[in-house]
């Protein structure tokens, strides 16, 4: 849930990402997946403490496996006000 005054501009919300356009959401999803994936195997890391530094923070001392983002829908995401 987001609270506070309206943003004053259109936004796109999908899964855990908030952006201004469909393309930003695609970029954020790709960045998240890259951050939680082992580059050697292409598999999601087994432990959140192994997540690479990047756009999205790392939860200290969290040993659970990071949650991969679901696949994007087969349509462009619409901006909302």
C-alpha positions in Angstrom: 0.0 0.0 0.0 1.3 3.5 -0.9 0.2 6.4 1.2 0.5 10.1 1.0 -0.5 12.8 -1.6 -1.0 11.8 -5.2 2.2 11.7 -7.3 0.9 14.3 -9.7 2.0 12.2 -12.7 1.0 8.9 -14.3 2.6 5.8 -12.9 2.8 2.2 -13.8 2.7 -0.4 -10.9 3.4 -4.0 -11.4 4.5 -6.6 -8.9 7.0 -4.8 -6.6 7.9 -2.1 -9.1 6.7 1.4 -9.6 7.7 3.3 -12.7 6.5 6.0 -15.2 6.3 3.7 -18.2 6.0 0.1 -19.3 9.6 0.2 -20.5 10.8 1.3 -17.0 9.1 -1.7 -15.4 10.7 -4.0 -18.0 14.1 -2.4 -17.1 13.5 -2.7 -13.3 12.5 -6.4 -13.7 15.6 -7.2 -15.7 17.8 -5.4 -13.1 16.1 -7.3 -10.2 16.5 -10.7 -12.0 20.2 -9.9 -12.7 20.8 -9.0 -9.1 19.4 -12.2 -7.7 20.8 -14.6 -10.3 24.1 -16.5 -10.2 25.9 -15.4 -13.4 27.7 -18.7 -13.6 24.6 -20.9 -13.5 21.7 -18.6 -14.4 19.8 -19.9 -11.3 18.3 -17.8 -8.6 20.7 -17.6 -5.7 19.8 -19.9 -2.8 20.5 -17.3 -0.1 19.6 -13.6 0.0 22.9 -12.8 1.6 24.6 -13.7 -1.7 22.5 -11.1 -3.7 24.7 -8.7 -5.7 24.8 -5.1 -4.9 22.7 -3.0 -7.2 19.6 -0.9 -7.7 17.7 -3.0 -5.1 19.0 -3.3 -1.6 20.0 -6.4 0.2 18.3 -7.4 3.5 21.0 -8.0 6.0 21.2 -11.4 7.6 18.3 -12.7 5.5 19.1 -16.3 4.5 15.9 -17.0 2.6 16.0 -17.4 -1.2 15.2 -14.2 -3.0 11.9 -14.2 -4.8 12.1 -13.9 -8.6 9.8 -11.6 -10.4 7.0 -13.3 -12.4 7.1 -13.1 -16.1 5.6 -9.9 -17.6 2.1 -10.1 -19.0 1.8 -10.5 -22.8 0.6 -6.9 -23.1 1.9 -3.4 -22.4 1.3 -2.2 -18.9 -0.9 0.9 -18.7 -0.2 4.1 -16.9 -2.6 5.1 -14.2 -3.3 8.3 -12.4 
